[in-house]
């Protein structure tokens, strides 16, 4: 057993992508945002300068191994997906990694918080993908800062404009995702436009193939975060549907299921998946059963301090113990470039 979990994990069930083999190309946790609902935890380094984290050849080697392991066990893969512990476009090698992965002949996707899409080089890298999901939690400054807590150098207007540019350049499938949480003021004051109306206006210009409405379904970083109430979710759906058409607005609020793949080493699978993707107890039990292992594996990982147990929405979750899950202050929010790189 390798003590360091692979940067490739899964395949895992995805509500957007079917069976997705994840690529964790950003270590815990380097990001341009510190979203209140993040399932990974607090942002350890707030950065907006792109840099190298892993050699592209290492990413390719790790993904090739997981693809082979999955294939040997009859596990299907619909997408290779860049969905790391931080923001994937901070990786300056992203475009080269996509080029190398093309030889595997599997569609490639990325889930991005959109924060760097104002950069031409980021748009160029993302344009190589088959599927891109853009985070659009808010289009008004106050709400954006409250929910996403961006790096202080970022400008919302530049990000929104960059999304429009990207839509005009991208030939693949483009979707958006808007996370709705409770205790956030989505209604306009004094007869002014509501956030949902402003969002609908923007998405009408962006023209995504699908606009997803999401709620937190896994343990968030901030304890106060709860899913938006049903009437708020419904109102968002109605307003967006009126502008985009009901066929292009979908809920992303259900559980994705327990079809997590076992690729030969159940401990590595658990640690790799839960580095990025907290697993519900029933999903963990299903994976252990598939691997012919018992619950003592989880007890062992808990004793060794490798996995932590969390509760959210009346459900028990398991997640790899990461520094980003330790309570404390964020680091590196000054926008200075970190000169160190990880060349694993």
C-alpha angles and dihedrals in degrees: 000000000000108000090215114068116232122261085232117069140174140334087243129181112262126192089213104033109030109224107010128188104208126220115205099199095159121062125230108315125345113138145144091228135049098203115195091226099046112142093205094060138238121352108255095190123024106206139158100177114098116234143156120279104163132009111260090233089057091052090050093048093050093047092046090054093050092046090052093046091050093046092049089056096044094251112153122223121202098175143010102223132197100217107144138167089268138017110317096210091064084077106095089198094058095109093048091048091053090050092052093047092054089082089068089067095223122125113258127219139177133201109209134177087223093230096128098038090106085074116091093215091054092050090048091053094046090049089068091066130093095218131024128183115199121200112229105169094153141001096195120083100231095049092044091054093045097049104030099028093206130203106278093243094060121103118207094208090056091050094050091047090049090055091055091049090050093050089057092050102041123089098181131080113298122195133171130215126205118189115211119201134177124258092034118122106236094157121092117241125234094006094309122142115284121237089250091056091049090047091050091052091052095045089049087062094041094049100201118193088237131008109207123205110207140182130195109275098168132052108292126213095243113063093215094060114112132164116273115262119267094251091055092049091048092049091052090050093050095048095045092044091053090057102034101026123257092262090066099049120076138173118243095188106109131091112270093221136242102280096123113155126243108213101180107286111063094191092053090044091052095046094044094048096043092049086074107009121047108220125219116235093250090052091051091050090049092051092047090050091051089052094046091243131131135227089266086082089066092044088053094049090048092051090049090051093241098116132036130202119231135179128215133159092358092303131109118233134188124213136173110260105255132175088240089065092058113098113248146095126313117252136215100022094144096090094240115143115250107230095205122092133187113233102180 
